[in-house]
Amino acid sequence: MVSTDVVRNVVGIIGNVISFGLFLSPLPTFIKIWRKNAVEQFSPIPYVATLLNCMLWVFYGLPIVHPNSMLVVTINGIGIVLEGAYLTVFFIYAPKDLRLKVLKILMGELAFMAVVVSVVLTVGHSHEKRSMIVGILCVIFGTCMYASPLTVMKMVVVTKSVKYMPFWLSLVSFLNGVCWTAYALLKFDIFITLPNGLGALLGFLQLVLYGCYCRSTPVVEQQNEERKKRQEVEMA
């Protein structure tokens, strides 16, 4: 009979593959920035937020904090590398004032991580205490990251358009949440379960919204059609 640990490792490997796909999803945006030599209206906030989230999860998965979590370390370590590459491209092509803003945020994140590491290693005298402190922070920042699509979901409902909510990204987000929730439940870890369970729920709701509005006429297009009809009537 296959042991729980083996199943958990297999699920974790699948989760690594799916998460890798999620981390690669901003790549077209940065190729566009590179080709245009300008960041235009793209915001760096999602990438600095994801970078901090990955740093926290890497620290959480280290043997000194939460043993037997190397699959958490590997994918978030890859996330740190990719987010660092994205921010490097952004930094190169951003105007000076935006560069300073990004630099200040990054310095703040590094200072925050230094404080977290110092406090955890000083105060936490056991794996349980260290896991609890870092795990709570991971839940907070992981939940914030997963909650970011809420604004896009609101836009879909208001405009009746799924233009800014790609189907494949929603699907991968849902699968990522489900996979890591299953990974956490096989050997119960509440700190991985909570943010990823929320991610699975929000991913599912995005898919439902996509099903509801993928064939509907966007509000903007309806308004344009009505405007054209009024103009035709006035000209007649």
C-alpha positions in Angstrom: 0.0 0.0 0.0 1.3 3.5 -0.9 2.2 5.5 2.1 0.8 9.0 2.8 4.3 10.5 2.6 4.7 9.1 -1.0 1.3 10.5 -2.1 2.1 13.8 -0.4 5.4 14.1 -2.3 3.7 13.3 -5.6 1.1 15.9 -5.0 3.8 18.4 -3.9 5.7 17.8 -7.1 2.6 18.4 -9.2 2.0 21.5 -7.1 5.6 22.7 -8.0 4.9 22.2 -11.7 1.6 24.2 -11.5 3.1 26.9 -9.4 6.0 27.2 -11.8 3.5 27.9 -14.6 1.9 30.6 -12.4 5.3 32.2 -11.8 5.9 32.3 -15.5 2.5 33.9 -16.3 3.9 37.5 -16.1 6.6 36.7 -18.7 4.6 38.1 -21.7 4.2 41.4 -19.8 8.0 41.8 -19.3 8.7 40.8 -22.9 6.4 43.6 -23.9 8.3 46.0 -21.6 11.6 44.9 -23.0 10.5 45.4 -26.6 9.0 48.8 -26.0 11.8 49.9 -23.6 9.2 51.3 -21.3 7.0 50.1 -18.4 4.1 52.2 -19.4 1.2 51.8 -16.9 2.3 48.4 -15.5 2.6 48.3 -11.7 5.5 46.7 -9.9 3.4 46.1 -6.7 2.2 42.5 -7.6 5.8 41.4 -8.2 7.3 42.9 -5.0 4.4 41.4 -3.1 5.0 38.0 -4.6 8.7 38.3 -3.9 8.0 38.9 -0.2 5.5 36.0 -0.1 8.1 33.7 -1.7 10.8 34.7 0.8 8.5 34.0 3.7 7.6 30.6 2.4 11.2 29.7 1.8 12.0 30.6 5.4 8.9 28.6 6.6 10.0 25.5 4.7 13.6 25.4 6.0 14.5 22.5 8.3 15.2 24.9 11.2 11.6 26.2 11.1 9.4 23.5 9.6 11.1 20.1 8.8 10.1 17.9 5.8 8.9 20.9 3.7 11.5 21.0 1.0 9.0 21.0 -1.8 7.7 24.3 -0.4 11.3 25.6 -0.4 12.1 24.6 -4.0 9.1 26.2 -5.8 9.3 29.4 -3.7 13.0 29.5 -4.3 12.3 29.4 -8.0 9.7 32.1 -7.4 12.3 34.4 -5.8 14.6 34.0 -8.8 11.9 34.7 -11.4 10.4 37.7 -9.5 13.9 39.1 -9.0 14.4 38.8 -12.8 11.0 40.5 -13.5 11.9 43.4 -11.1 15.3 43.7 -12.7 13.7 44.3 -16.1 11.2 46.7 -14.6 14.0 48.6 -12.8 16.0 49.0 -16.1 13.1 50.5 -18.0 11.2 52.4 -15.3 11.6 56.2 -14.9 13.8 57.4 -12.1 11.0 58.2 -9.6 9.5 54.8 -10.1 12.9 53.1 -9.7 13.4 54.9 -6.4 9.9 53.7 -5.3 10.7 50.1 -6.2 14.1 50.3 -4.5 12.6 51.6 -1.3 10.0 48.9 -1.2 12.7 46.2 -1.8 14.9 47.6 0.9 11.9 47.6 3.3 11.1 44.0 2.4 14.7 42.9 3.1 14.7 44.8 6.4 11.4 43.1 7.3 12.8 39.7 6.5 15.9 40.4 8.5 13.7 41.3 11.5 11.5 38.2 11.1 14.5 35.9 10.9 16.1 37.5 13.9 12.9 37.4 16.0 12.0 33.8 15.0 15.5 32.4 15.8 15.7 34.3 19.1 12.2 33.8 20.5 11.3 30.4 18.9 13.1 27.7 20.8 11.2 24.9 19.1 10.0 23.9 15.7 6.4 24.4 16.8 6.9 28.0 17.9 9.0 28.9 14.8 6.5 27.3 12.5 3.6 29.2 14.2 5.3 32.6 13.9 6.4 32.3 10.3 3.2 30.4 9.4 1.0 33.2 10.6 2.9 35.7 8.5 2.7 33.4 5.5 -1.1 33.1 5.9 -1.5 36.9 6.1 0.7 37.7 3.1 -0.4 34.6 1.1 -4.1 35.5 1.7 -3.4 39.1 0.5 -1.8 37.7 -2.7 -4.7 35.3 -3.4 -7.2 38.1 -2.7 -5.8 40.4 -5.4 -8.0 39.0 -8.1 -11.1 40.3 -6.3 -10.8 43.6 -8.1 -10.7 41.9 -11.4 -13.7 39.8 -10.5 -15.6 42.9 -9.6 -14.6 44.4 -13.0 -16.0 41.3 -14.8 -19.3 41.6 -13.1 -19.6 45.4 -13.7 -18.5 45.3 -17.4 -19.8 41.8 -18.2 -16.5 41.2 -19.9 -13.8 38.6 -19.2 -11.2 40.5 -21.2 -9.0 41.2 -18.1 -9.5 37.7 -16.6 -7.8 35.1 -18.8 -9.4 31.7 -18.6 -6.1 29.7 -18.4 -4.8 31.9 -15.6 -8.0 31.4 -13.7 -7.9 27.6 -14.3 -4.2 27.3 -13.2 -4.8 29.4 -10.1 -7.7 27.1 -9.2 -5.6 23.9 -9.8 -2.7 25.4 -7.8 -4.9 26.1 -4.8 -6.5 22.7 -4.9 -3.1 20.9 -5.3 -1.4 22.7 -2.4 -4.5 22.3 -0.2 -4.5 18.6 -0.8 -0.7 18.6 -0.1 -1.4 20.3 3.3 -4.3 18.1 4.3 -2.4 14.8 3.7 -0.2 15.8 6.6 -2.2 18.5 8.1 -0.6 21.9 7.9 -3.0 24.7 8.7 -0.6 27.4 7.5 -0.5 26.0 4.0 -4.2 25.0 4.0 -5.7 28.4 4.8 -4.3 30.6 2.0 -4.4 27.8 -0.6 -7.9 26.8 0.3 -8.9 30.4 -0.2 -7.0 30.4 -3.5 -8.9 27.4 -4.7 -12.2 29.0 -3.7 -11.4 32.2 -5.5 -10.1 30.3 -8.6 -13.4 28.4 -8.7 -15.4 31.6 -8.5 -13.3 33.1 -11.3 -14.2 30.0 -13.5 -17.9 30.4 -12.6 -17.8 34.1 -13.6 -16.0 33.2 -16.8 -18.7 30.7 -17.6 -21.4 33.3 -16.9 -19.9 36.2 -18.9 -17.6 34.6 -21.6 -20.4 34.9 -24.2 -22.1 38.1 -23.1 -21.7 41.4 -24.8 -19.6 43.7 -22.7 -21.2 46.9 -21.2 -18.8 49.1 -23.1 -19.7 47.5 -26.4 -23.4 47.8 -25.6 -22.9 51.5 -24.8 -21.0 52.1 -28.1 -23.7 50.3 -30.1 -26.4 52.4 -28.5 -24.4 55.6 -29.1 -24.0 54.7 -32.8 -27.8 54.0 -33.1 -28.6 57.5 -31.6 -26.1 59.1 -34.0 -27.7 57.4 -36.9 -31.2 58.5 -35.8 -30.0 62.1 -35.3 -28.3 62.1 -38.8 -31.5 60.8 -40.4 
